Amino acid sequence: MLDVVVSPSRPLETGTDVPGHISLRQGGSAATAARWLARLGARTTLITAVGRDAAGRALVQAVRSDGVVTQASRVTGARTGRIAVIVGGGERSFVADRGAADQLRAADLKAEWFAGAALLHLPAYSLVAALGPAARRGIELARAAGAIVSVDLASVGPLMEGGRRAAVSMIAETSPDLLLATFSEAEALLGRHAPDGLLELAPVAVVKRGPRGATVLAREGDTFVRFEVATERLLAADTTGAGDAFDAGFIVGWLASRAAGASTPAGVRRAAVAGHRAAARHLVADRPELSIV
């Protein structure tokens, strides 16, 4: 997705204009997570769809510049998806025009893309509406290759579009091994049962709380683990993508801990710290404007 980031210098005023800064950046939850996975040393493949246009070419090149293998379906007759990101006080609001991003088809996926995979990561955007069949096919191919599955709830609006019951059913049918969410996303999905109720949907769950750190939950047989991980508070004008960077850090840390034979409590604690470090790096990193020619 192409992020059109709008940063007004003062509050917006109806019926007139205010000064500010507008920039074009690489966006998309899956793409940002893929870039951070690669930066953290993981062999990473992004499966996506873009239009046959300059924005699509620039986005694919940006992701590949970090060493991400990109399997991109180039859709004729649809422009590359774009999101208006309106930034104020470090928080964001979004207007999404998903375009070609929603036109990845199940038939586009190839089994060889998943050979040797350890994990398939899906933002909830991939599970809803038109992308659902492709996501389900991806899960099927990933599990056949021996991979586990992680899901990030991503955004309350798309997640809850069909109502709470449909959203819970969608996540349950995915049967993720790892579930990541912000507190507002967990609360929207589960109401008063959040966040502990996430363990009804996955054996490991992480609730991201921004500057307040994260709540990590895990169950292993009859053992239940819950603990809080603090983080250093950072001032950031734009937090877009920090949650995706956290996902990447957590995934790399968790897989490394599993490979080393660490216990579940030790592994998820180490992974949460790695997630916070990746998010902090994202917040202070230079994010140059995308060059579209």
GIMO-V841332 format. One record per residue. PHI is phi in whole degrees, 0 to 359 (NA if undefined). PSI is psi in whole degrees, 0 to 359 (NA if undefined). D_CENTER is the distance of its C-alpha to the mean C-alpha in whole Angstrom. Layout:
PHI:PSI:D_CENTER
PHI:PSI:D_CENTER
This chain:
NA:145:12
268:120:15
273:124:15
256:99:18
268:120:18
249:115:21
240:91:22
290:145:26
283:341:28
211:169:29
306:144:29
297:147:29
236:128:32
295:132:33
85:3:35
210:181:35
248:156:33
232:154:32
287:161:31
174:199:28
227:135:25
236:129:23
222:158:21
252:126:19
224:158:16
297:130:14
229:194:11
96:122:8
301:312:4
296:319:5
294:319:8
294:317:7
299:318:6
298:318:9
296:320:11
287:326:11
302:315:11
294:318:14
297:332:15
270:7:16
100:3:18
274:139:16
287:120:17
227:138:14
237:131:14
256:127:12
253:123:13
205:177:13
222:135:16
226:166:18
280:167:21
273:71:24
213:175:24
297:322:24
297:317:21
298:316:19
297:317:21
294:320:20
294:316:16
298:318:17
295:321:19
298:317:17
292:318:15
294:336:18
295:340:19
264:8:17
89:12:18
280:127:15
288:126:17
242:118:16
258:96:18
249:121:18
280:124:20
259:112:22
270:126:22
278:135:26
86:5:27
225:134:23
278:157:22
303:138:18
299:150:16
215:152:16
228:129:15
277:122:17
249:111:16
260:116:19
256:135:19
202:122:21
64:28:22
87:344:19
262:168:17
223:154:16
234:151:16
232:145:15
234:117:17
255:133:15
235:90:18
285:336:15
48:232:19
296:338:18
301:331:14
271:6:16
252:21:18
285:129:17
251:154:20
303:322:20
292:343:23
285:338:21
279:140:20
241:138:22
302:325:23
293:339:23
295:337:20
259:355:19
300:128:22
79:3:22
291:142:18
265:329:17
205:141:14
250:123:12
254:131:8
229:121:7
287:153:5
300:337:8
308:326:9
286:344:10
265:342:12
262:157:14
51:229:17
294:333:18
278:348:15
307:310:16
301:321:19
294:319:17
296:316:14
296:323:17
293:321:19
298:318:16
298:317:16
300:314:20
291:322:20
295:313:18
294:325:20
296:331:23
273:0:22
91:11:22
274:157:18
263:173:16
232:133:13
242:145:10
229:135:8
251:129:6
295:337:8
74:301:6
197:132:10
298:317:13
303:297:15
298:323:13
299:318:13
260:12:17
302:323:18
266:7:20
99:165:21
296:315:20
299:317:22
294:322:21
294:315:17
298:318:18
297:319:20
298:315:17
292:318:15
299:319:18
293:330:19
292:329:16
53:57:17
291:150:14
276:337:15
219:131:13
235:126:11
240:142:9
199:159:9
277:167:11
297:320:15
296:324:15
291:317:13
297:319:15
293:320:18
297:322:17
285:321:17
240:355:20
62:226:22
291:350:24
275:356:23
281:148:20
267:351:19
301:330:21
295:346:21
299:333:17
287:352:19
282:345:21
251:339:18
203:150:17
287:340:19
228:131:16
222:146:14
230:129:13
252:112:13
277:129:12
240:25:15
59:232:15
293:348:18
269:7:19
91:221:17
208:150:16
256:127:18
246:131:17
233:143:19
207:148:20
229:140:23
217:101:25
66:235:28
267:3:30
270:129:28
241:130:26
236:133:24
217:130:23
207:161:23
256:140:21
242:120:20
278:162:21
218:159:20
287:133:22
284:129:21
237:141:21
275:128:22
217:131:19
288:330:20
219:116:16
264:7:13
304:128:11
91:349:8
295:323:9
295:325:7
290:322:4
295:320:8
302:314:9
305:314:7
299:313:8
298:317:12
297:315:12
299:313:11
298:315:14
295:321:16
291:315:16
296:320:17
296:320:20
294:319:21
297:318:21
295:329:23
276:357:25
80:20:26
293:152:25
294:161:26
301:312:23
301:315:23
294:321:24
294:314:21
287:329:18
295:314:20
297:321:20
294:321:16
296:320:15
297:318:18
296:323:16
297:316:13
297:321:15
297:318:16
294:319:13
297:319:12
297:319:16
298:320:16
296:318:13
294:330:15
259:356:19
285:148:18
288:128:20
243:88:18
293:155:20
293:143:21
287:134:20
268:114:23
247:115:24
230:NA:27
